[in-house]
Amino acid sequence: MVALVIAEHDNASLKGSTLHTVTAAAQCGGDVHVLVAGSNAGAAAAAAAQIAGVSKVIVADAPHFADGLAENVAEQILALAQGDAYSHILAPATAYGKNILPRVAAKLDVAQISEITKVDAPDTFERPIYAGNAIAYVQSSDKIKVITVRATGFDAAAATGGTAATETVTAVADSGKSSFVGRELAKSDRPELTAAKVIVSGGRGMGSGEAFKVLEPLADKLNAAMGASRAAVDAGYVPNDWQVGQTGKIVAPNLYIAVGISGAIQHLAGMKDSKVIVAINKDPEAPIFSVADYGIVGDLFDVVPQLVAELG
């Protein structure tokens, strides 16, 4: 068996989600190959070759791969998958992977297995359903398993220590079905939400967007990313890209501090795998306390400044 991991990258470096996907691929058994489809992506390919557990890096380099257009990357994957060369094809369950792999699965006429959190056997996987309240055990009889991997379910593979061989393949032609128009990126001095080791999140209990400034000194002390519940986002307190939860970003930092968040099931689905969860809420019956490792019952506008003072 050989598994093919589709690397998520920006041509210059790999995204952290790729390391988690390599771990999932290794647990499927057999060798692990990584596809880097990009433009002038030599740096990303070199980084992939250093990942522990990777035996080969396949590089497809062409201008039409520069922006990761799903139609083009999918065709490159299909070209590599001919003749059942791979038993498993995996990509991160990010916007990137979710855009590409359904196309691959459809063309291969197989059923995609989405957002796995555990590999029980080469043909059996676990994935959360019902907002994480139940776990589905999925067994596939397809010759090629097409899988998206929820990064929070797997440890990251070591980024160094590997000595994979690198092979350059002929890039498929531009499909011409789509073109890259532009990208608007939110700029922040804080860590990226899905990659942050510490996250400070606020909920509807903050009361207003202005009140989120109370959380900034705490986030500064901890070098944390800022997040929010859907209720806070829907109320217009903070931007959409702060949202953590079932319909937002799935995170699993070392420390997650939930401030003024009641703990709706949709929010818990996005952060309950965090290593340590601290909840601050004035309602002692708030559901967030059921998953919290540490809970503080009190007014957040009193508690948060006290925490900042204690941190020095």
Summary of the structure (lengths in Angstrom):
residues: 312
radius of gyration: 20.8
end to end distance: 53.5
largest distance: 63.9
contacts: 1080
relative contact order: 0.12
helix: 33%
strand: 26%
